[in-house]
Amino acid sequence: MDPKRWSKPITYEEDGRGGYRTITSTGEAARVLLNKWPIANGRQYRRARQVCLDVLEGKRMPSEARKAFLDAAKEADVFVRDQ
């Protein structure tokens, strides 16, 4: 099992029009934050990007990236189904 994978996936509203996507790993979360996030600024957004990169470099645990992603989603008012 990939150590960067999350123990529980997160499903979030991707486009604000009812499209959903499920994230299962730190790598997926990093790609979403860097390429498809609805806001390009915000304290939790910047923190989530950094935590994801730290996890990918082996400096933090994947659970920290999952929590940071949830915090960034709350900040950006992105609907999340935390499974």
Backbone bond lengths (Angstrom), bond angles and torsions (degrees), N, CA, C in turn:
res aa  C-N    CA-C-N  psi(-1)  N-CA   C-N-CA  omega(-1)  CA-C   N-CA-C  phi
1 M - - - 1.451 - - 1.531 109.59 -
2 D 1.294 115.79 137.77 1.468 122.12 179.41 1.524 109.72 -66.26
3 P 1.330 118.62 123.06 1.461 120.62 -178.64 1.529 113.44 -66.53
4 K 1.312 117.58 -12.46 1.467 120.65 178.55 1.528 111.56 -88.63
5 R 1.350 116.56 -5.54 1.461 121.32 179.47 1.521 109.78 -73.39
6 W 1.320 114.72 150.37 1.459 120.63 179.29 1.516 110.03 -91.00
7 S 1.313 116.36 149.44 1.462 120.69 179.03 1.528 111.24 -70.65
8 K 1.342 117.24 -28.92 1.461 122.57 177.74 1.529 108.60 -132.60
9 P 1.326 118.43 129.82 1.471 120.53 178.29 1.526 111.52 -72.27
10 I 1.319 115.50 164.55 1.454 123.24 175.04 1.522 107.06 -125.70
11 T 1.324 116.64 129.96 1.459 121.29 174.47 1.517 107.51 -107.99
12 Y 1.324 116.18 129.04 1.462 119.95 -178.12 1.524 110.39 -131.23
13 E 1.342 115.23 158.58 1.455 120.53 177.72 1.517 108.24 -79.80
14 E 1.307 115.20 114.86 1.459 121.72 -170.42 1.523 114.11 -77.20
15 D 1.310 117.82 -38.05 1.460 118.29 -170.25 1.522 114.89 -126.73
16 G 1.312 118.03 5.81 1.452 120.56 -179.51 1.517 114.02 74.97
17 R 1.326 117.24 2.88 1.464 121.79 -179.38 1.523 111.86 -120.87
18 G 1.313 117.03 21.77 1.454 120.26 178.06 1.508 115.27 95.13
19 G 1.336 118.33 4.12 1.464 121.01 176.20 1.524 109.40 -85.77
20 Y 1.312 116.71 129.47 1.470 120.91 -177.57 1.520 110.89 -116.49
21 R 1.311 114.33 152.63 1.460 121.40 177.46 1.526 107.64 -139.99
22 T 1.318 116.35 143.82 1.458 121.32 178.44 1.522 109.30 -107.97
23 I 1.315 114.51 130.55 1.470 122.82 178.92 1.524 107.63 -105.70
24 T 1.330 116.61 130.93 1.467 120.21 -178.88 1.518 113.63 -121.62
25 S 1.343 116.64 -3.42 1.461 118.21 -176.26 1.524 111.40 -150.73
26 T 1.299 114.66 164.38 1.458 121.10 178.39 1.518 111.18 -64.60
27 G 1.319 117.76 -37.91 1.463 120.66 178.84 1.522 111.92 -60.95
28 E 1.326 116.35 -43.47 1.464 120.17 177.85 1.526 110.47 -63.94
29 A 1.318 116.98 -43.33 1.469 121.31 -179.85 1.526 110.60 -61.60
30 A 1.317 116.91 -42.24 1.467 120.60 179.62 1.529 110.73 -61.90
31 R 1.327 117.15 -43.28 1.471 120.22 179.18 1.525 111.39 -62.62
32 V 1.320 116.63 -41.77 1.467 120.34 178.52 1.527 110.11 -63.64
33 L 1.317 116.65 -47.31 1.463 120.20 -178.52 1.528 111.84 -62.84
34 L 1.300 116.63 -38.16 1.463 120.07 -177.25 1.530 113.07 -80.16
35 N 1.333 118.25 -28.91 1.460 120.24 -171.57 1.522 116.29 -115.96
36 K 1.324 118.64 -26.54 1.463 119.90 -170.50 1.518 113.87 -132.36
37 W 1.298 118.96 18.03 1.455 120.09 -176.27 1.530 109.67 -80.76
38 P 1.343 117.77 140.96 1.473 120.08 -173.81 1.530 115.04 -70.82
39 I 1.315 117.69 -18.87 1.465 119.42 176.10 1.519 108.54 -124.63
40 A 1.308 115.82 147.84 1.474 120.05 -178.08 1.517 111.21 -106.26
41 N 1.311 116.36 12.90 1.448 120.30 -179.05 1.524 108.15 -148.27
42 G 1.282 115.72 167.98 1.457 120.78 179.80 1.514 110.08 128.61
43 R 1.308 115.37 142.40 1.464 120.58 -176.98 1.524 112.16 -63.55
44 Q 1.338 117.07 -46.86 1.474 119.89 -179.16 1.522 111.69 -68.58
45 Y 1.319 116.43 -34.28 1.469 120.98 176.09 1.524 110.46 -61.05
46 R 1.335 116.37 -50.35 1.472 119.58 179.85 1.532 111.10 -62.45
47 R 1.329 116.34 -40.24 1.457 119.96 179.25 1.532 110.66 -63.89
48 A 1.330 116.98 -43.97 1.467 120.14 -179.56 1.525 111.33 -61.23
49 R 1.326 116.33 -42.47 1.479 118.74 177.23 1.516 110.63 -58.87
50 Q 1.328 116.81 -46.32 1.462 120.44 -177.87 1.526 111.93 -66.11
51 V 1.325 116.91 -42.69 1.470 120.12 179.04 1.530 110.22 -62.10
52 C 1.333 117.20 -42.88 1.472 119.67 178.27 1.526 110.94 -60.29
53 L 1.308 116.44 -45.13 1.475 119.30 178.95 1.526 110.96 -63.10
54 D 1.327 116.82 -39.91 1.470 120.35 177.64 1.522 111.15 -62.01
55 V 1.322 117.12 -41.00 1.465 120.45 178.57 1.526 109.93 -63.96
56 L 1.319 116.23 -44.51 1.467 119.53 -179.79 1.524 112.03 -63.07
57 E 1.328 117.13 -26.36 1.467 121.92 177.10 1.530 112.12 -89.38
58 G 1.332 117.31 0.52 1.460 121.14 178.14 1.512 115.12 82.09
59 K 1.328 117.69 15.70 1.465 121.58 -177.03 1.526 113.56 -92.51
60 R 1.336 117.66 -15.89 1.463 122.40 -178.59 1.519 109.35 -140.97
61 M 1.327 114.44 171.77 1.462 121.26 -179.77 1.534 110.52 -89.91
62 P 1.338 118.14 146.98 1.458 120.98 178.20 1.532 114.10 -56.07
63 S 1.321 117.30 -31.87 1.468 119.75 179.28 1.528 111.62 -61.73
64 E 1.328 117.27 -29.50 1.466 120.77 177.55 1.528 110.68 -69.04
65 A 1.320 116.92 -37.14 1.465 120.68 178.04 1.524 110.34 -67.96
66 R 1.305 116.28 -39.33 1.467 119.95 178.75 1.522 110.29 -61.57
67 K 1.320 116.94 -46.78 1.471 120.80 179.33 1.521 110.52 -63.46
68 A 1.315 117.85 -42.70 1.465 121.35 -179.92 1.527 110.74 -63.73
69 F 1.338 117.51 -37.15 1.458 120.84 177.16 1.525 110.02 -63.58
70 L 1.327 117.19 -43.91 1.466 121.20 177.84 1.534 111.22 -61.08
71 D 1.317 116.88 -41.26 1.465 120.94 178.28 1.527 111.04 -64.05
72 A 1.316 117.34 -41.43 1.470 121.47 178.67 1.524 110.64 -66.22
73 A 1.324 117.11 -37.09 1.466 120.41 178.23 1.523 110.35 -65.33
74 K 1.303 116.71 -41.28 1.466 120.12 178.08 1.525 110.32 -62.24
75 E 1.318 116.14 -45.04 1.466 121.27 179.20 1.529 111.70 -59.44
76 A 1.329 116.93 -39.92 1.468 122.06 -176.72 1.528 112.35 -87.94
77 D 1.323 117.00 2.09 1.464 122.26 -178.80 1.535 111.29 59.24
78 V 1.319 115.62 41.79 1.464 122.58 177.56 1.528 107.37 -94.79
79 F 1.324 116.82 127.04 1.461 120.93 179.33 1.524 110.00 -68.35
80 V 1.341 116.13 131.33 1.459 122.14 -178.71 1.518 109.33 -131.05
81 R 1.344 114.54 136.12 1.458 121.12 168.29 1.509 106.20 -104.48
82 D 1.313 116.12 103.48 1.464 121.80 -179.91 1.518 107.94 -82.47
83 Q 1.323 116.78 108.31 1.463 121.56 -173.50 1.481 111.17 -81.71
